[in-house]
Amino acid sequence: MEEFIKGGAFLIESISPEKIFTPEEFSEEQRLIAQAATEFVTGEVQPVMEEIEAQKEGLLPSLVKKAGELGLLSGDIEEEYGGQGLDKVSALLLMEKLSQGGGSFMVAYAVHTGIGSLPIIFFGNKEQKRRYLPKIATGEMITAYALTEPEAGSDALNAKTIATLSPDGKYYILNGQKQFISNAGFADLFVTYAKVDGEKFTSFIVERNFEGVSLDEEENKMGMKGSSTRSVIFTDAKVPVENVLGEVGKGHIVAFNTLNIGRFKLGGGCLGSSKSALQDAVSYAKQRVQFGKPIAEFGLIKHKIAEMAIRTFTMESMVYRTAGMIDQILKRIDPHAEDVGMQMANGIEEYAIEDSINKVYSSEMLDFIVDEALQIHGGYGYIHDYAIERGYRDSRINRIWEGTNEINRLLIMDMLTKRAMKNRLPLLPVAQRLAGELLSLRPTVDSDDEALTLQKEMVEMAKKITLLAAGAAVQRYMMKLAEEQEILGWLSDMVIEIFAMESALLRAKKTMDRFGDERAEIQKAMVKVYVNDAFNRIENFAKQIFSAISEGDTLRTQLSALKKLTRFNPVNTVSLRRQIANHVIKVGRYPF
Ligand SMILES: Cc1cc2nc3c(=O)[nH]c(=O)nc-3n(C[C@H](O)[C@H](O)[C@H](O)COP(=O)(O)OP(=O)(O)OC[C@H]3O[C@@H](n4cnc5c(N)ncnc54)[C@H](O)[C@@H]3O)c2cc1C
């Protein structure tokens, strides 16, 4: 059986382009799936966007059901239960394409096919799967995920909702409140959590029409206004014991594994929205004339267009690389195994670090992209009639849900540290070896070429710098490193940038190897700009870390080693960005 790439291994291994999946390799079937999703959004969702935003009664759930009739809801569900059992590249493609310009529909879709139903797919027993999955696959039952509580947001395990077994042993009686639950207004089923006897955190499947389940008013939100967000209240809610999901006291396993895949899919959603915003900005810039010419001809606007395209390309390279890795590991699972769902959750957990990276990166890049797209629209971007006004507001939530970006940054470092401690990932020996070689380490390439040799070297150096900084921080704080959040935040940013740079680089190299220089030209230009800029950011993070943790001779040695490791000539990003922007403007959209 083919070896899989370990989660987090990108930090210490040099991975060949052949080993990663890139969007250039979508199969014919995957392209058809993407086309069906795009046709659905453009034909069914976009024409009624205003009504969705006004929360027209019944509209959003009816669109979800329509998507179900077309088979767009059942990608992740096993065939045995009425689904299609698609690979994760296809599932991500569906998410991406259904997110194009349709923020509130995207929420309903993402929750229903993601965090609302995956807990049952992964952790449901056969009876639960038989009862619920076929109806979820068609949209006959719409799902929601109710984890957050008024006093338990980021600290989700601090739930106050309690579950007590009824005297006849047939029901759990739930009491408590869940806050900000997407899809709540029209969901038929909630995957939720309560502490059995006030202690054992447990997951439950709760149907909307179970006795004791009620909803509070709709929240008046900043964005995603068409989506439903309400509190779900359990007042002596009667939940049959058969509806415990997984084991009593093991709710955290359900919760955290669900969030892993939620974060993975969020990357696809942000990608779709980024491509829409870019296209919108480019078409506006081409037709808006100021000072006698289209604003697309101005250097500062080209800079923005190029940067939006570069970051979209990088995001796309990262999320599909991750999807490919997940598919690789899931291939090892026997689909007929008793515990197939649990095995899938475990397989996906292997890439929990990459999922958190993608979540943080794609939500922050989408915010950047919609902000620049709005800026290109000038004052019109601030006016409700223009789609980007909504896109700007809709984007913001992505940095908050599925674990805030602060929590995900901390998680990235926490997971890496734990895997290093358990020897799951040999980070410590590599960091120690590098520290020993500190004075002799230096780059061997310093000039740019068409084979991206310089960028490869810069990525390798970035890994070394990050491991050196992390190693120094561990040595300085030992077990107390978890309390040094600012340092962890910078380390996390360095890890994120490495995955970003490397994913874009490997993709461009693969395009070059498979299709030749001409087809790879714009991708190469993008990689050159991105690596140039990200490397500078990494250098800056490292400087700040060393300055915060060391002093005197130690600090001087660290900074002088850093200087050597970062001695690269900058590339001409002005001409590269112009080249990229001219191409994007010519094709009128994201170019790949
Ligand atoms: C529109 C919308 C839809 C939502 N949909 C759902 C849903 O369907 N299901 C669901 O269960 N939840 C949902 N949520 C809830 C969402 O997941 C939470 O809002 C989110 O997890 C953050 O929790 P909180 O709002 O309580 O913020 P808090 O946890 O109070 O955080 C406040 C700030 O403090 C920071 N912070 C917290 N802890 C730490 C720490 N240890 N270190 C450093 N910084 C920290 C956070 O990053 C944040 O910046 C939704 C929220 C909104 C707004």
The ligand as an ORCA input file, in Angstrom:
! r2SCAN-3c Opt
* xyz 0 1
  C     -23.034     33.948     12.715
  C     -22.517     32.902     13.645
  C     -22.810     31.570     13.398
  C     -22.353     30.583     14.270
  N     -22.709     29.279     14.043
  C     -22.431     28.350     14.995
  C     -22.959     27.020     14.876
  O     -23.611     26.664     13.904
  N     -22.708     26.138     15.873
  C     -21.970     26.474     16.960
  O     -21.804     25.634     17.830
  N     -21.449     27.723     17.098
  C     -21.667     28.662     16.152
  N     -21.179     29.932     16.278
  C     -20.380     30.265     17.450
  C     -18.896     30.455     17.137
  O     -18.321     29.232     16.837
  C     -18.287     31.145     18.374
  O     -18.747     32.483     18.356
  C     -16.795     31.062     18.393
  O     -16.389     29.751     18.647
  C     -16.170     31.991     19.460
  O     -16.785     31.885     20.689
  P     -17.276     33.223     21.441
  O     -18.076     34.007     20.487
  O     -17.890     32.841     22.721
  O     -15.938     34.038     21.708
  P     -14.938     33.895     22.937
  O     -14.556     32.471     23.112
  O     -15.487     34.616     24.095
  O     -13.678     34.666     22.395
  C     -13.569     36.106     22.408
  C     -12.162     36.476     21.934
  O     -11.201     35.935     22.857
  C     -10.280     35.102     22.180
  N      -9.902     33.977     23.051
  C     -10.710     33.114     23.681
  N      -9.998     32.208     24.348
  C      -8.701     32.511     24.153
  C      -7.461     31.943     24.561
  N      -7.397     30.831     25.291
  N      -6.329     32.540     24.170
  C      -6.335     33.645     23.380
  N      -7.470     34.213     22.949
  C      -8.638     33.643     23.315
  C     -11.018     34.632     20.931
  O     -10.115     34.243     19.925
  C     -11.811     35.878     20.571
  O     -11.019     36.771     19.853
  C     -21.583     30.937     15.398
  C     -21.270     32.284     15.624
  C     -21.740     33.257     14.783
  C     -21.428     34.688     15.072
*
